[in-house]
Amino acid sequence: MMKRRAFITLLGGAAVSWPLAARAQQPPMPVIGFLSITFAGEQTHWLTAFRRGLSESGFVEGRNVSIEYRWAEGQYHRLPELADDLIHRRVSVIVTSASTPAALAAKAATTTIPIVFGVGDDPVKLGLVASLSRPDSNATGINFFSAELTKKRLGILRELLPRTARIGVLVNPSNVESAERTVKDVKAAAPEIGLQVQLLNASNGDEIDAAFAALVNERADALLMAPDAFFNSRRVQIAILAARHLVPAIYTVRDYPEAGGLISYGTNVTDAIRQQGVYAGRILKGIKPADLPVVQSTKFELVINLKTAKAFGLEIPPTLLARTDEVIE
């Protein structure tokens, strides 16, 4: 009887230990490293879009994937150290949100951890991938063409304000690639349509205030914003300053008119970030970045805030209004 009891006790203990052992052998939850130039809490619409893309691939934050966020808080020089920090955290994939410098920092930091980038310029020229159809590296992602539309934006600004003679161009010198590309494109295109250019630099909130003061002092007729994720995070401040000083401005993405800015022309960056979430999820399922072609945005949208236009005393030309994809009233 004692031997039988001992056998039953032993068998019962094994039955309890089996599920415990099975649980102990479950693989750990994968970790995504999310690298951003902005501040925590500033781009909630981008994060919502990213999480939506992840869910489309079957991943929900906190349920079957965790996300480590690294915020550079507008300081581009911090991106390399933050990328290194994510690598030491041994993340499964690094996602860089709507920022060429963040993508380049991640690419310089690792050749093995998968990277899903979002950039506004040609990723082949940037050295991120070998080709769009076959990235042939540890990186792939989305190209939303923001940097390639400067000439088009100048033309729209000219159409909206035909008497404009002098425009300000605001760039972030810390975002070297975007600033240099914008200045080069503006200097090439502006003389063709009879525009003089005043270059303005800003890399923090105070310098944005100072740039608008300089714009007013120099009596510029309008403003063109360079593509920059930090500027996007300050879109409310910029829209308020433009309204206060009655400076008509054209922006790179719809986020600005939605925040009270006048007009924008570009692709939908929020949707591009959703697609980054989809790609991150597919990589977590085992697909290699080299086998995921770079997605190129194909829809360019013209968005006008009609309420802001009326506050500026502007009447939108019928030809421009007819081409507008969305009017915010």
C-alpha positions as CSV (number, residue, x, y, z in Angstrom):
1,M,0.0,0.0,0.0
2,M,2.8,2.4,0.8
3,K,4.5,1.7,-2.5
4,R,1.2,2.3,-4.4
5,R,0.7,5.6,-2.5
6,A,4.2,6.7,-3.3
7,F,3.7,5.9,-7.0
8,I,0.4,7.9,-7.1
9,T,2.1,10.8,-5.3
10,L,5.0,10.8,-7.7
11,L,2.6,10.6,-10.7
12,G,0.5,13.4,-9.4
13,G,3.6,15.6,-8.9
14,A,4.7,14.9,-12.5
15,A,1.3,15.9,-13.8
16,V,1.6,19.2,-12.0
17,S,5.1,19.8,-13.2
18,W,4.4,19.0,-16.9
19,P,2.3,22.2,-17.6
20,L,4.8,24.2,-15.6
21,A,7.7,22.9,-17.7
22,A,5.7,23.6,-20.8
23,R,5.0,27.2,-19.8
24,A,8.7,27.6,-18.9
25,Q,9.7,26.5,-22.4
26,Q,7.4,29.0,-24.2
27,P,9.4,31.5,-26.3
28,P,9.7,35.0,-24.9
29,M,7.5,37.8,-26.3
30,P,9.2,39.5,-29.2
31,V,10.3,43.1,-28.7
32,I,10.1,45.9,-31.3
33,G,12.4,48.9,-31.0
34,F,10.6,52.1,-32.0
35,L,13.1,55.0,-32.7
36,S,11.7,58.5,-33.1
37,I,13.1,62.0,-33.4
38,T,10.1,63.4,-31.6
39,F,9.0,63.6,-27.9
40,A,6.9,60.9,-26.1
41,G,3.2,61.8,-26.3
42,E,3.5,64.2,-29.3
43,Q,2.7,62.0,-32.2
44,T,-0.1,59.9,-30.8
45,H,-1.8,59.6,-34.3
46,W,1.4,58.1,-35.7
47,L,1.6,55.5,-32.9
48,T,-2.1,54.7,-33.3
49,A,-1.5,54.1,-37.0
50,F,1.6,51.9,-36.3
51,R,-0.3,49.8,-33.8
52,R,-3.1,49.4,-36.3
53,G,-0.7,48.1,-38.9
54,L,0.8,45.7,-36.4
55,S,-2.7,44.4,-35.5
56,E,-3.3,43.8,-39.3
57,S,-0.4,41.4,-39.1
58,G,-1.7,39.7,-36.0
59,F,0.3,41.5,-33.2
60,V,-1.1,43.5,-30.3
61,E,1.1,45.4,-28.0
62,G,1.2,43.9,-24.5
63,R,-0.5,40.7,-25.7
64,N,2.0,39.0,-28.0
65,V,4.5,41.8,-28.7
66,S,6.2,44.5,-26.6
67,I,7.5,47.8,-27.8
68,E,10.6,49.6,-26.5
69,Y,10.3,53.4,-27.3
70,R,13.2,55.7,-27.7
71,W,12.5,59.4,-28.2
72,A,15.3,61.7,-29.4
73,E,13.2,64.8,-28.3
74,G,14.2,66.8,-31.4
75,Q,17.9,66.2,-30.9
76,Y,19.2,64.5,-34.0
77,H,22.7,63.8,-32.5
78,R,21.1,61.5,-30.0
79,L,19.8,59.0,-32.6
80,P,23.0,56.9,-32.9
81,E,23.1,56.3,-29.1
82,L,19.4,55.5,-28.9
83,A,19.8,53.0,-31.8
84,D,22.7,51.4,-30.0
85,D,20.6,51.2,-26.9
86,L,17.9,49.3,-28.7
87,I,20.5,46.9,-30.1
88,H,21.8,46.1,-26.6
89,R,18.2,45.5,-25.6
90,R,18.3,42.8,-28.3
91,V,15.1,43.8,-30.0
92,S,13.7,41.7,-32.8
93,V,13.2,44.5,-35.2
94,I,13.8,48.3,-35.2
95,V,11.2,50.7,-36.6
96,T,12.2,54.3,-37.5
97,S,9.3,56.6,-37.8
98,A,9.1,59.1,-40.7
99,S,12.8,60.2,-40.4
100,T,15.7,59.7,-42.7
101,P,18.3,60.4,-39.9
102,A,16.7,57.8,-37.7
103,A,16.8,55.3,-40.5
104,L,20.5,56.0,-41.2
105,A,21.4,55.8,-37.5
106,A,19.7,52.4,-37.2
107,K,21.4,51.2,-40.4
108,A,24.8,52.3,-39.2
109,A,24.3,50.6,-35.9
110,T,23.4,47.1,-37.1
111,T,23.7,44.9,-40.2
112,T,21.8,42.0,-38.6
113,I,18.7,43.2,-36.8
114,P,15.9,43.9,-39.2
115,I,15.0,47.5,-39.8
116,V,11.7,48.9,-41.1
117,F,12.3,52.5,-42.1
118,G,10.0,55.4,-43.2
119,V,11.8,58.0,-45.3
120,G,10.9,60.8,-47.6
121,D,13.8,60.4,-50.0
122,D,15.1,57.6,-52.3
123,P,16.3,54.8,-50.0
124,V,18.6,53.5,-52.7
125,K,20.4,56.8,-52.9
126,L,20.5,56.9,-49.1
127,G,22.3,53.5,-49.1
128,L,19.5,51.9,-47.1
129,V,18.8,49.2,-49.7
130,A,20.3,47.8,-52.9
131,S,17.1,48.2,-54.9
132,L,13.4,48.8,-54.2
133,S,12.2,45.4,-55.4
134,R,15.0,43.4,-53.7
135,P,16.4,45.4,-50.7
136,D,19.2,42.8,-50.3
137,S,19.9,43.9,-46.7
138,N,18.6,43.9,-43.2
139,A,16.4,47.0,-44.0
140,T,13.2,47.6,-45.9
141,G,10.3,50.0,-45.4
142,I,8.3,52.9,-46.9
143,N,9.3,55.8,-49.2
144,F,6.7,58.6,-48.9
145,F,8.5,61.0,-51.3
146,S,8.2,64.1,-49.1
147,A,11.6,65.4,-50.1
148,E,11.0,65.2,-53.8
149,L,8.0,67.5,-54.0
150,T,9.5,70.9,-53.3
151,K,9.2,72.3,-56.8
152,K,5.5,71.2,-56.9
153,R,4.8,72.9,-53.6
154,L,6.4,76.1,-54.9
155,G,4.1,76.0,-57.9
156,I,1.0,75.5,-55.8
157,L,2.1,78.4,-53.5
158,R,2.6,80.6,-56.6
159,E,-0.9,79.6,-57.9
160,L,-2.5,80.4,-54.6
161,L,-0.6,83.7,-54.2
162,P,0.2,85.0,-57.8
163,R,1.5,88.3,-56.5
164,T,4.1,86.7,-54.2
165,A,7.6,87.9,-54.8
166,R,9.5,86.8,-51.8
167,I,9.1,83.6,-49.7
168,G,10.7,82.2,-46.6
169,V,12.0,78.6,-46.5
170,L,12.2,77.1,-43.1
171,V,14.6,74.2,-42.7
172,N,16.0,72.3,-39.7
173,P,19.8,72.3,-40.0
174,S,20.0,69.3,-37.6
175,N,18.2,67.3,-40.3
176,V,21.1,67.6,-42.7
177,E,19.7,65.5,-45.6
178,S,16.3,67.3,-45.6
179,A,17.8,70.7,-45.2
180,E,20.4,70.4,-48.0
181,R,17.9,68.8,-50.4
182,T,15.3,71.4,-49.8
183,V,17.7,74.3,-50.2
184,K,19.1,72.8,-53.4
185,D,15.6,72.3,-54.9
186,V,14.3,75.7,-53.9
187,K,17.3,77.5,-55.3
188,A,16.8,75.6,-58.6
189,A,13.1,76.1,-58.9
190,A,12.3,79.5,-57.3
191,P,14.0,81.7,-60.0
192,E,12.0,79.9,-62.7
193,I,8.8,81.3,-61.3
194,G,10.1,84.6,-60.3
195,L,10.5,84.1,-56.5
196,Q,13.2,85.5,-54.2
197,V,14.1,83.2,-51.3
198,Q,14.9,83.9,-47.7
199,L,16.4,80.9,-45.9
200,L,15.5,80.4,-42.2
201,N,16.9,77.8,-39.8
202,A,15.2,76.3,-36.7
203,S,16.0,73.2,-34.7
204,N,13.9,73.9,-31.5
205,G,10.8,75.7,-30.4
206,D,12.5,79.0,-29.6
207,E,14.2,79.1,-32.9
208,I,10.9,78.5,-34.7
209,D,9.6,81.6,-32.9
210,A,12.7,83.5,-34.0
211,A,12.4,82.3,-37.6
212,F,8.8,83.7,-37.8
213,A,10.0,87.0,-36.3
214,A,12.7,87.2,-39.0
215,L,10.2,86.3,-41.7
216,V,8.0,89.2,-40.6
217,N,10.9,91.7,-40.3
218,E,12.0,90.8,-43.9
219,R,8.5,91.2,-45.1
220,A,8.3,87.8,-46.8
221,D,5.0,87.1,-48.6
222,A,4.7,83.4,-47.7
223,L,6.5,80.4,-46.2
224,L,7.5,77.0,-47.4
225,M,8.2,74.4,-44.8
226,A,10.9,71.7,-45.4
227,P,10.0,68.1,-44.6
228,D,11.0,67.3,-41.0
229,A,9.5,65.1,-38.4
230,F,10.5,67.5,-35.6
231,F,8.6,70.4,-37.4
232,N,5.7,68.0,-37.7
233,S,5.7,67.6,-33.9
234,R,5.5,71.4,-33.6
235,R,2.8,71.8,-36.2
236,V,0.4,73.5,-33.7
237,Q,3.0,76.0,-32.7
238,I,3.8,76.7,-36.4
239,A,0.1,77.0,-37.4
240,I,-0.5,79.5,-34.5
241,L,2.6,81.6,-35.5
242,A,1.6,81.7,-39.1
243,A,-2.0,82.8,-38.2
244,R,-0.7,85.4,-35.7
245,H,1.6,87.0,-38.3
246,L,-0.7,86.4,-41.2
247,V,2.0,84.4,-43.1
248,P,0.4,82.0,-45.7
249,A,2.4,78.7,-45.6
250,I,2.5,75.5,-47.6
251,Y,3.4,72.3,-45.7
252,T,4.5,68.8,-46.5
253,V,1.7,66.7,-45.1
254,R,-1.9,66.9,-44.2
255,D,-1.1,66.9,-40.4
256,Y,-0.5,70.7,-40.7
257,P,-3.8,71.8,-42.2
258,E,-5.5,69.5,-39.7
259,A,-3.8,71.5,-37.0
260,G,-4.9,74.8,-38.5
261,G,-2.2,75.3,-41.2
262,L,-3.2,76.7,-44.6
263,I,-2.3,74.1,-47.2
264,S,-0.3,71.0,-47.8
265,Y,0.8,68.8,-50.6
266,G,2.3,65.4,-50.1
267,T,1.7,61.8,-49.3
268,N,-0.1,60.5,-46.2
269,V,2.7,59.9,-43.8
270,T,0.3,58.5,-41.2
271,D,-0.7,55.7,-43.6
272,A,2.9,55.1,-44.4
273,I,3.5,54.5,-40.7
274,R,0.6,52.1,-40.6
275,Q,2.3,50.1,-43.4
276,Q,5.5,50.1,-41.3
277,G,3.5,48.3,-38.6
278,V,2.3,45.7,-41.2
279,Y,5.9,45.1,-42.3
280,A,7.2,44.9,-38.7
281,G,4.5,42.2,-38.0
282,R,5.5,40.2,-41.1
283,I,9.1,40.2,-40.1
284,L,8.2,39.0,-36.6
285,K,6.4,36.1,-38.4
286,G,9.7,35.1,-40.0
287,I,9.9,37.0,-43.4
288,K,13.3,38.5,-44.1
289,P,13.5,42.3,-44.9
290,A,15.4,41.3,-48.0
291,D,12.3,39.6,-49.3
292,L,10.0,42.6,-48.6
293,P,10.1,45.2,-51.4
294,V,10.2,48.9,-50.4
295,V,6.7,50.3,-50.6
296,Q,6.4,53.6,-52.5
297,S,3.5,55.9,-51.8
298,T,1.5,56.5,-54.9
299,K,-1.2,58.9,-53.8
300,F,-0.4,62.6,-53.4
301,E,-3.0,64.7,-51.7
302,L,-3.7,68.4,-51.7
303,V,-5.4,69.5,-48.5
304,I,-6.6,73.1,-47.8
305,N,-7.9,74.5,-44.5
306,L,-10.7,76.8,-45.8
307,K,-11.3,78.3,-42.4
308,T,-7.6,79.4,-42.2
309,A,-7.8,80.7,-45.8
310,K,-10.8,82.9,-44.9
311,A,-9.0,84.2,-41.7
312,F,-6.1,85.2,-44.0
313,G,-8.5,86.9,-46.4
314,L,-7.5,84.5,-49.2
315,E,-9.8,83.3,-51.9
316,I,-8.7,79.9,-53.3
317,P,-8.5,80.0,-57.1
318,P,-11.2,77.7,-58.6
319,T,-8.6,75.8,-60.6
320,L,-6.7,75.0,-57.4
321,L,-9.9,74.2,-55.5
322,A,-10.9,71.7,-58.2
323,R,-7.7,69.7,-57.7
324,T,-8.0,69.7,-53.9
325,D,-8.4,66.3,-52.4
326,E,-9.8,67.5,-49.1
327,V,-11.1,70.8,-47.9
328,I,-11.1,71.3,-44.1
329,E,-13.9,73.8,-43.0
